[in-house]
Amino acid sequence: MGKISVNVTNATPDQPGWGALYYQYLEKTDRVTASQAPLRVDRQVSLERTTASGKELVPVAGDTPLKVGDKVVVRMTVRVDEDLDYVHLKDVRASCMEPLQVLSGYHRESGSGYYQTVTDAAVHFYFSRLAKGTYVFTYPAYITQAGTFTGGLTTVECMYAPEFTAHSSGTTLSVAALK
């Protein structure tokens, strides 16, 4: 990381000053750690299995065997410490995943309404308001390619106040080839 210094000239001691600094750099997605801020988002990919007692979700870890054709559920948990307006939740999925719901539309889940759109690389959720609390949003997808893939990041941001932003940690998915 670099060092940054700020020197203020022509400042009056009894007058406040404001500023912002955004530091941007490149990092491999799977090495990114979750941001630790009052606004938080966590992401979990789970494998859906059908058992004798019904469907169950098994969290995908580095050693969880995935194969082409498996159905997974992406679960995003958003923790909001104060009421926010105009919030964008973006989940960049691994390139081996294709979502089941591809049509845009309005949905209700976890006590909140949102507009959802699906693009080639991500699923977007748009909220006009998120009140203080914890929310869980999910969407199903199928595994379509074999190989090792970075699982992408989930980012939540207040669109008109970008200082309220958070991201999840990166993951890696390993998908076995069909035999």
MARSE-240017 format. One record per residue (C-alpha): residue in three letters; x, y, z. Coordinates in steps of 0.001 Angstrom, whole numbers, plus 500000, padded with zeros to 6 digits. Layout:
! MARSE-240017
NODE  rest    east   north      up
NODE   ALA       X       Y       Z
...
//
This chain:
! MARSE-240017
NODE  rest    east   north      up
NODE   MET  500000  500000  500000
NODE   GLY  501086  503554  499433
NODE   LYS  501356  506454  501829
NODE   ILE  499077  509444  501500
NODE   SER  499420  512808  503161
NODE   VAL  497043  515760  503044
NODE   ASN  498234  519322  503582
NODE   VAL  495620  522024  504038
NODE   THR  496648  525552  503134
NODE   ASN  494708  528758  503635
NODE   ALA  492704  527059  506385
NODE   THR  491014  529059  509105
NODE   PRO  491356  527326  512488
NODE   ASP  487760  528022  513553
NODE   GLN  486237  526818  510285
NODE   PRO  485641  523119  509596
NODE   GLY  486853  521498  506432
NODE   TRP  485560  518460  504572
NODE   GLY  487082  516105  502115
NODE   ALA  487031  512570  500834
NODE   LEU  489689  510143  499768
NODE   TYR  489073  507008  497744
NODE   TYR  491982  504608  497373
NODE   GLN  491612  502152  494499
NODE   TYR  493833  499223  493636
NODE   LEU  493623  495854  491864
NODE   GLU  493492  492523  493691
NODE   LYS  492568  488979  492745
NODE   THR  488898  488485  493572
NODE   ASP  489355  485328  495621
NODE   ARG  491844  487118  497910
NODE   VAL  489477  489957  498862
NODE   THR  488259  489953  502464
NODE   ALA  484869  491245  503575
NODE   SER  484649  494870  504597
NODE   GLN  484128  495496  508301
NODE   ALA  481788  498490  508433
NODE   PRO  478413  499297  509989
NODE   LEU  476847  498361  506629
NODE   ARG  477763  494708  505949
NODE   VAL  477064  492053  503356
NODE   ASP  477942  488358  503572
NODE   ARG  477645  485876  500717
NODE   GLN  477206  482110  500910
NODE   VAL  476873  479642  498027
NODE   SER  475084  476414  498986
NODE   LEU  474610  473190  497057
NODE   GLU  470980  472047  496916
NODE   ARG  470651  468297  497453
NODE   THR  467534  466147  497472
NODE   THR  467496  463632  500287
NODE   ALA  464894  461197  501641
NODE   SER  463721  463885  504076
NODE   GLY  463478  466590  501381
NODE   LYS  465732  469289  499966
NODE   GLU  468697  470481  501988
NODE   LEU  471304  473179  501427
NODE   VAL  474964  472291  501992
NODE   PRO  477303  475317  502244
NODE   VAL  479987  475211  499551
NODE   ALA  483499  475320  500982
NODE   GLY  486834  474835  499232
NODE   ASP  486522  471039  499501
NODE   THR  482826  470727  498537
NODE   PRO  482604  468675  495326
NODE   LEU  480577  470439  492631
NODE   LYS  479790  469086  489190
NODE   VAL  478156  470405  486045
NODE   GLY  474380  470357  486431
NODE   ASP  474341  470954  490199
NODE   LYS  471828  473454  491509
NODE   VAL  473228  476020  493938
NODE   VAL  471575  478786  495936
NODE   VAL  473359  482102  496450
NODE   ARG  472423  483664  499795
NODE   MET  473311  487273  500607
NODE   THR  472846  488598  504143
NODE   VAL  472746  492398  504397
NODE   ARG  473072  494110  507784
NODE   VAL  472004  497767  507847
NODE   ASP  472670  499877  510952
NODE   GLU  470550  502858  509872
NODE   ASP  467742  503531  507405
NODE   LEU  469034  503893  503829
NODE   ASP  467315  505097  500671
NODE   TYR  468107  504019  497089
NODE   VAL  470326  501014  497720
NODE   HIS  471967  498834  495049
NODE   LEU  472970  495243  495889
NODE   LYS  475120  493667  493162
NODE   ASP  476182  490026  493168
NODE   VAL  478884  489211  490622
NODE   ARG  478593  485477  490125
NODE   ALA  481188  482961  489012
NODE   SER  481295  482440  485256
NODE   CYS  480320  478782  485748
NODE   MET  476873  479753  487120
NODE   GLU  473666  480533  485223
NODE   PRO  470716  481866  487238
NODE   LEU  467291  480231  486932
NODE   GLN  465365  483507  487067
NODE   VAL  466462  485582  484086
NODE   LEU  463525  487953  483770
NODE   SER  463648  491343  485428
NODE   GLY  460882  492208  487828
NODE   TYR  459723  493311  491240
NODE   HIS  460076  490852  494140
NODE   ARG  459433  490726  497895
NODE   GLU  461747  488799  500193
NODE   SER  462945  489162  503784
NODE   GLY  460388  491886  504492
NODE   SER  461595  494183  501722
NODE   GLY  460563  494888  498139
NODE   TYR  463115  495274  495371
NODE   TYR  463520  495327  491608
NODE   GLN  465811  492578  490305
NODE   THR  467688  492495  487002
NODE   VAL  469991  489783  485657
NODE   THR  472913  490589  483390
NODE   ASP  475592  488367  481848
NODE   ALA  477902  488660  484852
NODE   ALA  475784  489754  487816
NODE   VAL  472406  489874  489525
NODE   HIS  471313  493359  490605
NODE   PHE  468831  494238  493360
NODE   TYR  467483  497804  493623
NODE   PHE  465767  499001  496803
NODE   SER  464018  502330  497229
NODE   ARG  464458  501931  500993
NODE   LEU  466164  499553  503422
NODE   ALA  465271  500146  507052
NODE   LYS  467676  499331  509884
NODE   GLY  467911  495545  510309
NODE   THR  469133  492304  508762
NODE   TYR  467921  491044  505389
NODE   VAL  468489  487777  503515
NODE   PHE  468173  487594  499722
NODE   THR  468614  484447  497641
NODE   TYR  468575  483277  494059
NODE   PRO  469098  479817  492530
NODE   ALA  471590  479005  489769
NODE   TYR  472911  475983  487906
NODE   ILE  476564  475034  487472
NODE   THR  477271  474971  483705
NODE   GLN  481065  474682  483286
NODE   ALA  483881  472573  484733
NODE   GLY  487054  474119  486123
NODE   THR  488174  476445  488901
NODE   PHE  486372  479777  489128
NODE   THR  486460  482826  491359
NODE   GLY  483073  483163  492997
NODE   GLY  482765  486894  492626
NODE   LEU  481894  489575  495153
NODE   THR  478670  490987  496462
NODE   THR  478590  494756  496882
NODE   VAL  475947  496869  498605
NODE   GLU  475958  500639  498171
NODE   CYS  473721  503578  498901
NODE   MET  473487  505109  495424
NODE   TYR  473313  508766  496487
NODE   ALA  475692  508425  499437
NODE   PRO  478550  506213  498194
NODE   GLU  480340  506464  501533
NODE   PHE  477810  503850  502714
NODE   THR  479179  500801  500913
NODE   ALA  480329  497275  501770
NODE   HIS  481456  494116  499993
NODE   SER  481658  490425  500771
NODE   SER  484766  488291  500665
NODE   GLY  485823  486507  497501
NODE   THR  485487  482757  497017
NODE   THR  486749  480025  494737
NODE   LEU  484551  477295  493230
NODE   SER  485977  474017  491902
NODE   VAL  483741  472146  489477
NODE   ALA  484599  468618  488345
NODE   ALA  484223  467638  484712
NODE   LEU  481522  465167  483742
NODE   LYS  482731  461602  483313
//
